[in-house]
């Protein structure tokens, strides 16, 4: 038998998404009839707003939407994204600087593909979204983790970033609000980090997918607004999935300097070509249409955030800072490890998550998937009834620890 591997080394090295893995296990248990409550997937439970769906129904009657269109995206959508970028990120861009992608995940992937050469390092603040390191490594880059725990509000400092910088550092990944922590950098913190990146000639890839999901009067300041000089060395990643409850529509975008967008367009022209035209029509309606339904969802998320954080902090051994954005609670569970629950003594957050799923029928995602153990991520993008019941199940189980 041949000793040649059936998979390439690059693909063999890719790990399965931790969030999707847990969500799949939870759904499998639900299919068996178990009453599992899942906090695993970062997916709003709200339906896509009606005016967006109605726009696509109209688009179905227009045959032009059934044909190939430009790989870069529909002109009307690129214009709408440029307007949103100016409005929310403080960056006046031309529509030609916008690239429409199959979800924000493709935009992240392509950003690293167009920027990195083999061995280039990217500083990645942790805890981080599970796909960032994989996307960097698929571009032959090297992710360099900089960790900030609950004691820092999950936000890295300039001093930490500088300690991680080498002569191979090409880019900084900046995510605010954060998945998985919900942390939002202040305008002052963002400016300081942006000025540091500008001083050292680094590129910045800013994932702004959650920028409109902020609470308590907080605003997520874009790093290119805080430091306009970065606009020639920055790529913004965004999309409609989270804010507009359009996860399954797979519609994202990247914004950046013209030469970088040209490279991304060349790549996408060979990889996937145009994004589904009907999804693009829906995104146009999302960005240009009424925003009241979006604000209603944001307000509901804020109420859920307040509820879940209050209840999680009642769990013995749990510590959950109040997140300012996104829809995740990120819990420091160090105080719950090493105790025995129903004959099981979890030593890691991975083991604790498995215990909670098995014994309480509640799915959470362990911190190992986000770069460092000792934490659990819970999405509060689900109704208040199951949200409260799930935490109460965890409370009851953890109260048995000794």
Kinemage of the C-alpha trace (Angstrom):
@kinemage 1
@onewidth
@group {chain A} dominant
@subgroup {mainchain}
@vectorlist {calphas} color= white
{ca unk a 1} P 0.000 0.000 0.000
{ca unk a 2} L 1.276 3.475 -0.832
{ca unk a 3} L 2.734 5.470 2.063
{ca unk a 4} L 1.520 8.719 0.478
{ca unk a 5} L -1.048 10.436 2.656
{ca unk a 6} L -4.537 10.764 1.229
{ca unk a 7} L -4.727 14.324 2.588
{ca unk a 8} L -2.240 17.141 2.141
{ca unk a 9} L -0.196 18.089 5.198
{ca unk a 10} L -1.840 21.502 5.239
{ca unk a 11} L -5.371 20.128 5.339
{ca unk a 12} L -4.449 17.336 7.747
{ca unk a 13} L -3.278 19.973 10.216
{ca unk a 14} L -6.636 21.762 10.310
{ca unk a 15} L -8.654 21.159 13.450
{ca unk a 16} L -12.443 20.937 13.477
{ca unk a 17} L -14.243 24.078 14.606
{ca unk a 18} L -14.794 23.693 18.351
{ca unk a 19} L -18.051 25.637 18.289
{ca unk a 20} L -19.525 23.634 15.422
{ca unk a 21} L -18.354 20.382 16.993
{ca unk a 22} L -20.139 21.091 20.275
{ca unk a 23} L -23.231 22.355 18.467
{ca unk a 24} L -23.338 19.180 16.355
{ca unk a 25} L -23.062 16.981 19.471
{ca unk a 26} L -25.859 18.935 21.149
{ca unk a 27} L -28.114 18.530 18.107
{ca unk a 28} L -27.349 14.817 17.956
{ca unk a 29} L -28.418 14.430 21.587
{ca unk a 30} L -31.552 16.458 20.894
{ca unk a 31} L -32.322 14.121 17.995
{ca unk a 32} L -32.158 11.228 20.482
{ca unk a 33} L -34.899 12.904 22.493
{ca unk a 34} L -32.734 14.472 25.186
{ca unk a 35} L -33.749 17.951 26.252
{ca unk a 36} L -30.413 19.612 25.607
{ca unk a 37} L -30.135 23.372 25.898
{ca unk a 38} L -27.311 24.642 23.729
{ca unk a 39} L -25.296 27.817 24.254
{ca unk a 40} L -22.786 26.664 21.637
{ca unk a 41} L -23.604 28.372 18.345
{ca unk a 42} L -23.219 32.109 17.824
{ca unk a 43} L -26.495 32.401 15.950
{ca unk a 44} L -29.385 34.775 16.691
{ca unk a 45} L -32.656 32.972 17.323
{ca unk a 46} L -34.628 35.777 15.674
{ca unk a 47} L -36.031 35.391 12.150
{ca unk a 48} L -34.474 37.523 9.445
{ca unk a 49} L -36.499 40.788 9.402
{ca unk a 50} L -39.495 40.687 7.076
{ca unk a 51} L -38.469 43.555 4.794
{ca unk a 52} L -35.270 41.682 3.919
{ca unk a 53} L -37.124 38.477 3.073
{ca unk a 54} L -39.700 40.444 1.069
{ca unk a 55} L -36.935 42.049 -0.995
{ca unk a 56} L -35.674 38.612 -1.961
{ca unk a 57} L -39.163 37.476 -2.930
{ca unk a 58} L -39.297 40.381 -5.345
{ca unk a 59} L -35.809 39.525 -6.621
{ca unk a 60} L -36.999 36.025 -7.482
{ca unk a 61} L -39.160 37.522 -10.231
{ca unk a 62} L -36.193 39.160 -11.936
{ca unk a 63} L -34.288 36.703 -14.184
{ca unk a 64} L -31.119 38.790 -14.044
{ca unk a 65} L -30.571 37.444 -10.520
{ca unk a 66} L -30.208 33.933 -11.941
{ca unk a 67} L -27.070 34.810 -13.942
{ca unk a 68} L -23.408 35.230 -13.155
{ca unk a 69} L -22.508 38.624 -11.742
{ca unk a 70} L -19.190 40.283 -10.903
{ca unk a 71} L -17.023 38.373 -8.431
{ca unk a 72} L -16.557 41.582 -6.457
{ca unk a 73} L -20.282 41.935 -5.746
{ca unk a 74} L -23.331 43.792 -7.026
{ca unk a 75} L -22.592 47.517 -7.494
{ca unk a 76} L -25.603 48.511 -5.378
{ca unk a 77} L -24.410 46.357 -2.480
{ca unk a 78} L -20.824 47.590 -2.658
{ca unk a 79} L -22.179 51.144 -2.519
{ca unk a 80} L -24.333 50.267 0.502
{ca unk a 81} L -21.354 48.694 2.279
{ca unk a 82} L -19.227 51.764 1.547
{ca unk a 83} L -21.941 53.931 3.135
{ca unk a 84} L -22.096 51.669 6.211
{ca unk a 85} L -18.305 51.747 6.521
{ca unk a 86} L -18.366 55.552 6.538
{ca unk a 87} L -21.262 55.626 8.977
{ca unk a 88} L -20.088 53.027 11.501
{ca unk a 89} L -16.319 52.793 10.991
{ca unk a 90} L -15.556 56.426 10.164
{ca unk a 91} L -13.787 55.537 6.913
{ca unk a 92} L -14.879 57.149 3.659
{ca unk a 93} L -14.221 54.503 1.010
{ca unk a 94} L -15.126 54.078 -2.636
{ca unk a 95} L -17.381 51.212 -3.640
{ca unk a 96} L -14.381 49.835 -5.549
{ca unk a 97} L -12.684 49.249 -2.181
{ca unk a 98} L -15.425 46.804 -1.149
{ca unk a 99} L -15.323 43.053 -1.857
{ca unk a 100} L -18.449 40.960 -1.212
{ca unk a 101} L -17.728 37.470 0.137
{ca unk a 102} L -19.491 34.264 1.101
{ca unk a 103} L -19.849 35.211 4.740
{ca unk a 104} L -17.412 36.937 7.050
{ca unk a 105} L -15.400 33.729 7.328
{ca unk a 106} L -14.369 33.897 3.663
{ca unk a 107} L -13.400 37.546 4.155
{ca unk a 108} L -11.133 36.536 7.049
{ca unk a 109} L -9.574 33.741 4.994
{ca unk a 110} L -8.967 35.952 1.964
{ca unk a 111} L -7.485 38.752 4.061
{ca unk a 112} L -4.691 36.492 5.224
{ca unk a 113} L -4.258 34.960 1.792
{ca unk a 114} L -3.655 38.324 0.132
{ca unk a 115} L -1.328 39.663 2.848
{ca unk a 116} L 0.865 36.828 4.073
{ca unk a 117} L 3.965 35.172 2.721
{ca unk a 118} L 5.379 31.971 4.266
{ca unk a 119} L 6.670 32.641 7.787
{ca unk a 120} L 4.956 36.014 8.253
{ca unk a 121} L 3.685 36.384 11.804
{ca unk a 122} L 0.271 37.673 12.820
{ca unk a 123} L -0.326 38.749 16.409
{ca unk a 124} L -3.630 37.262 17.574
{ca unk a 125} L -5.095 38.500 20.873
{ca unk a 126} L -6.584 35.629 22.831
{ca unk a 127} L -9.137 34.361 23.654
{ca unk a 128} L -9.782 34.293 19.911
{ca unk a 129} L -12.405 32.974 17.521
{ca unk a 130} L -11.586 29.395 16.601
{ca unk a 131} L -11.013 29.992 12.877
{ca unk a 132} L -8.400 32.750 13.071
{ca unk a 133} L -5.295 30.591 13.676
{ca unk a 134} L -6.402 28.075 11.056
{ca unk a 135} L -6.939 30.806 8.444
{ca unk a 136} L -3.484 32.247 9.173
{ca unk a 137} L -1.804 28.862 8.893
{ca unk a 138} L -3.638 28.081 5.654
{ca unk a 139} L -1.967 31.215 4.277
{ca unk a 140} L 1.420 29.845 5.449
{ca unk a 141} L 1.533 32.441 8.209
{ca unk a 142} L 2.335 31.998 11.882
{ca unk a 143} L -0.240 32.988 14.538
{ca unk a 144} L 1.346 34.513 17.654
{ca unk a 145} L -0.975 34.407 20.652
{ca unk a 146} L -1.163 37.255 23.172
{ca unk a 147} L -3.449 36.291 26.050
{ca unk a 148} L -5.595 38.486 28.275
{ca unk a 149} L -7.714 36.841 30.951
{ca unk a 150} L -10.741 37.907 32.951
{ca unk a 151} L -8.504 40.000 35.217
{ca unk a 152} L -7.806 42.264 32.203
{ca unk a 153} L -11.370 42.264 30.960
{ca unk a 154} L -10.084 40.022 28.138
{ca unk a 155} L -8.301 42.996 26.517
{ca unk a 156} L -4.616 42.989 25.616
{ca unk a 157} L -2.317 45.940 26.231
{ca unk a 158} L 0.180 47.710 23.988
{ca unk a 159} L 2.937 46.407 26.260
{ca unk a 160} L 1.851 42.821 25.643
{ca unk a 161} L 1.657 43.389 21.905
{ca unk a 162} L 5.118 44.942 21.814
{ca unk a 163} L 6.544 41.992 23.727
{ca unk a 164} L 5.167 39.669 21.047
{ca unk a 165} L 6.418 41.696 18.069
{ca unk a 166} L 9.409 40.401 16.099
{ca unk a 167} L 11.039 41.309 12.812
{ca unk a 168} L 8.718 38.732 11.217
{ca unk a 169} L 5.532 40.385 12.455
{ca unk a 170} L 3.474 41.601 9.514
{ca unk a 171} L -0.007 42.094 10.918
{ca unk a 172} L -2.181 42.493 13.979
{ca unk a 173} L -5.627 40.957 14.220
{ca unk a 174} L -7.932 43.367 16.063
{ca unk a 175} L -11.421 42.259 17.126
{ca unk a 176} L -13.775 44.547 19.019
{ca unk a 177} L -16.400 43.512 20.054
{ca unk a 178} L -14.821 40.127 20.596
{ca unk a 179} L -15.947 36.625 19.902
{ca unk a 180} L -15.692 34.747 22.291
{ca unk a 181} L -15.516 37.251 25.157
{ca unk a 182} L -17.785 40.150 24.198
{ca unk a 183} L -15.040 42.562 25.249
{ca unk a 184} L -15.077 46.006 23.611
{ca unk a 185} L -11.968 48.185 23.588
{ca unk a 186} L -12.530 51.810 24.571
{ca unk a 187} L -11.796 54.559 22.060
{ca unk a 188} L -8.613 55.362 23.980
{ca unk a 189} L -7.458 51.734 24.081
{ca unk a 190} L -8.202 51.337 20.376
{ca unk a 191} L -6.257 54.483 19.522
{ca unk a 192} L -3.240 53.383 21.549
{ca unk a 193} L -3.143 50.001 19.815
{ca unk a 194} L -3.652 51.588 16.410
{ca unk a 195} L -0.854 54.073 16.954
{ca unk a 196} L 1.438 51.229 18.015
{ca unk a 197} L 0.604 49.301 14.829
{ca unk a 198} L 1.127 52.403 12.699
{ca unk a 199} L 4.448 53.194 14.377
{ca unk a 200} L 5.802 49.752 13.486
{ca unk a 201} L 4.402 49.613 9.961
{ca unk a 202} L 2.072 46.706 10.669
{ca unk a 203} L -1.043 45.752 8.791
{ca unk a 204} L -4.268 45.538 10.810
{ca unk a 205} L -7.059 43.112 10.019
{ca unk a 206} L -10.068 44.333 11.986
{ca unk a 207} L -13.013 41.954 12.325
{ca unk a 208} L -16.005 44.232 12.946
{ca unk a 209} L -18.797 41.690 12.508
{ca unk a 210} L -20.277 42.554 15.945
{ca unk a 211} L -19.743 46.337 15.825
{ca unk a 212} L -23.484 47.131 16.016
{ca unk a 213} L -24.171 44.737 18.893
{ca unk a 214} L -23.061 46.843 21.861
{ca unk a 215} L -24.786 47.621 25.143
{ca unk a 216} L -25.009 50.063 28.003
{ca unk a 217} L -24.312 53.080 25.799
{ca unk a 218} L -20.959 51.643 24.652
{ca unk a 219} L -19.744 52.321 21.095
{ca unk a 220} L -17.295 50.091 19.265
{ca unk a 221} L -14.702 52.476 17.805
{ca unk a 222} L -13.133 51.256 14.577
{ca unk a 223} L -9.350 51.237 14.663
{ca unk a 224} L -9.262 53.095 11.322
{ca unk a 225} L -11.433 55.822 12.801
{ca unk a 226} L -9.231 56.089 15.884
{ca unk a 227} L -6.070 56.195 13.750
{ca unk a 228} L -6.912 57.347 10.196
{ca unk a 229} L -3.275 56.915 9.130
{ca unk a 230} L -3.883 53.152 9.275
{ca unk a 231} L -6.370 53.238 6.422
{ca unk a 232} L -3.649 52.425 3.891
{ca unk a 233} L -2.621 49.329 5.868
{ca unk a 234} L -5.943 47.973 7.111
{ca unk a 235} L -8.588 45.487 6.060
{ca unk a 236} L -12.024 45.605 7.669
{ca unk a 237} L -14.084 42.411 7.790
{ca unk a 238} L -17.824 42.538 8.338
{ca unk a 239} L -21.170 41.092 7.256
{ca unk a 240} L -24.897 40.862 7.879
{ca unk a 241} L -24.949 37.536 9.745
{ca unk a 242} L -25.047 38.655 13.372
{ca unk a 243} L -26.641 42.110 13.365
{ca unk a 244} L -29.409 41.214 10.907
{ca unk a 245} L -30.023 37.577 11.940
{ca unk a 246} L -28.818 36.364 8.525
{ca unk a 247} L -26.301 33.658 9.448
{ca unk a 248} L -27.502 31.194 6.824
{ca unk a 249} L -27.480 33.780 4.036
{ca unk a 250} L -23.652 33.668 3.932
{ca unk a 251} L -23.039 37.303 3.077
{ca unk a 252} L -19.961 39.175 4.246
{ca unk a 253} L -17.428 41.655 2.921
{ca unk a 254} L -13.948 43.030 3.198
{ca unk a 255} L -12.927 46.676 2.837
{ca unk a 256} L -9.388 47.906 2.234
{ca unk a 257} L -6.885 49.652 -0.016
{ca unk a 258} L -7.552 49.283 -3.747
{ca unk a 259} L -4.516 47.117 -4.522
{ca unk a 260} L -5.404 44.675 -1.747
{ca unk a 261} L -9.014 44.465 -2.902
{ca unk a 262} L -7.819 43.809 -6.444
{ca unk a 263} L -5.761 40.876 -5.164
{ca unk a 264} L -8.749 39.569 -3.208
{ca unk a 265} L -10.937 39.893 -6.312
{ca unk a 266} L -8.444 37.891 -8.351
{ca unk a 267} L -8.413 35.165 -5.700
{ca unk a 268} L -12.187 35.013 -5.379
{ca unk a 269} L -12.625 34.949 -9.158
{ca unk a 270} L -10.826 31.603 -9.176
{ca unk a 271} L -12.242 30.279 -5.903
{ca unk a 272} L -15.983 31.000 -5.694
{ca unk a 273} L -16.854 33.837 -8.114
{ca unk a 274} L -19.906 35.893 -7.201
{ca unk a 275} L -21.845 35.481 -3.981
{ca unk a 276} L -25.421 34.238 -4.395
{ca unk a 277} L -27.308 37.110 -6.025
{ca unk a 278} L -30.438 36.643 -3.932
{ca unk a 279} L -28.409 36.888 -0.718
{ca unk a 280} L -26.858 40.065 -2.090
{ca unk a 281} L -30.311 41.520 -2.757
{ca unk a 282} L -31.255 40.678 0.808
{ca unk a 283} L -28.137 42.399 2.122
{ca unk a 284} L -28.955 45.541 0.154
{ca unk a 285} L -32.366 45.609 1.843
{ca unk a 286} L -30.728 45.003 5.215
{ca unk a 287} L -28.268 47.880 4.942
{ca unk a 288} L -30.549 50.378 3.196
{ca unk a 289} L -33.868 49.460 4.793
{ca unk a 290} L -35.484 50.249 8.155
{ca unk a 291} L -33.243 49.632 11.160
{ca unk a 292} L -35.948 49.507 13.831
{ca unk a 293} L -36.147 45.674 13.791
{ca unk a 294} L -32.392 45.580 14.255
{ca unk a 295} L -32.566 47.835 17.288
{ca unk a 296} L -35.306 45.642 18.759
{ca unk a 297} L -33.015 42.620 18.508
{ca unk a 298} L -30.118 44.546 20.051
{ca unk a 299} L -32.269 45.599 23.004
{ca unk a 300} L -33.391 41.990 23.502
{ca unk a 301} L -29.775 40.828 23.488
{ca unk a 302} L -28.910 43.415 26.124
{ca unk a 303} L -31.634 42.085 28.406
{ca unk a 304} L -30.424 38.535 27.905
{ca unk a 305} L -26.849 39.611 28.611
{ca unk a 306} L -27.858 41.120 31.936
{ca unk a 307} L -29.781 37.991 32.896
{ca unk a 308} L -27.168 35.401 31.991
{ca unk a 309} L -24.254 37.244 33.602
{ca unk a 310} L -26.191 37.707 36.837
{ca unk a 311} L -27.099 34.020 36.946
{ca unk a 312} L -23.663 32.719 35.927
{ca unk a 313} L -22.035 34.657 38.729
{ca unk a 314} L -24.242 32.713 41.166
{ca unk a 315} L -22.592 29.437 40.101
{ca unk a 316} L -19.991 28.262 42.642
{ca unk a 317} L -16.514 28.697 41.189
{ca unk a 318} L -17.649 30.795 38.187
{ca unk a 319} L -16.592 34.384 37.448
{ca unk a 320} L -18.141 36.170 34.480
{ca unk a 321} L -17.241 39.786 33.642
{ca unk a 322} L -20.018 41.857 32.066
{ca unk a 323} L -19.453 41.874 28.274
{ca unk a 324} L -20.067 45.140 26.439
{ca unk a 325} L -20.776 43.620 23.029
{ca unk a 326} L -21.527 40.610 20.816
{ca unk a 327} L -23.776 37.955 22.411
{ca unk a 328} L -21.414 35.810 24.454
{ca unk a 329} L -20.695 35.373 28.131
{ca unk a 330} L -17.139 34.187 28.748
{ca unk a 331} L -16.752 32.564 32.140
{ca unk a 332} L -13.592 31.982 34.158
{ca unk a 333} L -14.263 28.537 35.673
{ca unk a 334} L -10.924 27.993 37.440
{ca unk a 335} L -12.704 27.966 40.798
{ca unk a 336} L -14.919 25.059 39.725
{ca unk a 337} L -12.122 22.760 38.555
{ca unk a 338} L -10.638 20.042 40.751
{ca unk a 339} L -13.901 19.474 42.611
{ca unk a 340} L -16.000 16.328 42.348
{ca unk a 341} L -19.462 16.360 40.804
{ca unk a 342} L -21.455 13.117 40.698
{ca unk a 343} L -18.258 11.106 40.881
{ca unk a 344} L -16.408 13.098 38.220
{ca unk a 345} L -13.525 15.482 38.984
{ca unk a 346} L -12.904 17.738 35.955
{ca unk a 347} L -9.367 19.099 35.789
{ca unk a 348} L -9.874 21.181 32.636
{ca unk a 349} L -12.627 23.291 31.129
{ca unk a 350} L -12.876 20.694 28.347
{ca unk a 351} L -13.715 18.034 30.932
{ca unk a 352} L -16.056 20.424 32.740
{ca unk a 353} L -17.961 21.195 29.527
{ca unk a 354} L -18.345 17.471 28.871
{ca unk a 355} L -19.614 16.928 32.420
{ca unk a 356} L -22.153 19.746 32.073
{ca unk a 357} L -23.391 18.360 28.757
{ca unk a 358} L -23.652 14.800 30.066
{ca unk a 359} L -25.146 15.509 33.492
{ca unk a 360} L -27.069 18.763 33.013
{ca unk a 361} L -27.802 18.409 29.301
{ca unk a 362} L -26.412 21.878 28.647
{ca unk a 363} L -23.946 22.541 25.818
{ca unk a 364} L -21.171 25.101 26.327
{ca unk a 365} L -17.895 25.600 24.472
{ca unk a 366} L -14.668 25.102 26.470
{ca unk a 367} L -11.901 27.688 26.416
{ca unk a 368} L -9.470 25.234 24.832
{ca unk a 369} L -11.178 25.989 21.523
{ca unk a 370} L -10.388 29.687 21.918
{ca unk a 371} L -6.726 29.386 22.788
{ca unk a 372} L -6.627 28.804 26.544
{ca unk a 373} L -8.341 26.409 28.937
{ca unk a 374} L -10.056 27.418 32.164
{ca unk a 375} L -13.021 29.146 30.537
{ca unk a 376} L -16.445 28.408 29.064
{ca unk a 377} L -18.245 30.376 26.362
{ca unk a 378} L -22.016 30.619 26.432
{ca unk a 379} L -23.937 32.312 23.643
{ca unk a 380} L -27.006 34.157 24.889
{ca unk a 381} L -28.539 34.299 21.407
{ca unk a 382} L -31.474 32.188 22.548
{ca unk a 383} L -34.793 32.939 24.223
{ca unk a 384} L -34.958 33.964 27.872
{ca unk a 385} L -36.835 30.808 28.883
{ca unk a 386} L -34.235 28.253 27.795
{ca unk a 387} L -31.451 30.712 28.613
{ca unk a 388} L -32.508 30.857 32.258
{ca unk a 389} L -33.307 27.158 32.527
{ca unk a 390} L -29.909 26.163 31.176
{ca unk a 391} L -28.007 28.277 33.687
{ca unk a 392} L -30.192 26.983 36.508
{ca unk a 393} L -29.278 23.427 35.506
{ca unk a 394} L -25.600 24.395 35.703
{ca unk a 395} L -26.174 26.039 39.081
{ca unk a 396} L -27.755 22.884 40.445
{ca unk a 397} L -24.964 20.647 39.154
{ca unk a 398} L -22.117 22.882 40.365
{ca unk a 399} L -23.718 23.244 43.786
{ca unk a 400} L -22.964 19.549 44.318
{ca unk a 401} L -19.199 20.085 44.064
{ca unk a 402} L -16.988 19.088 46.963
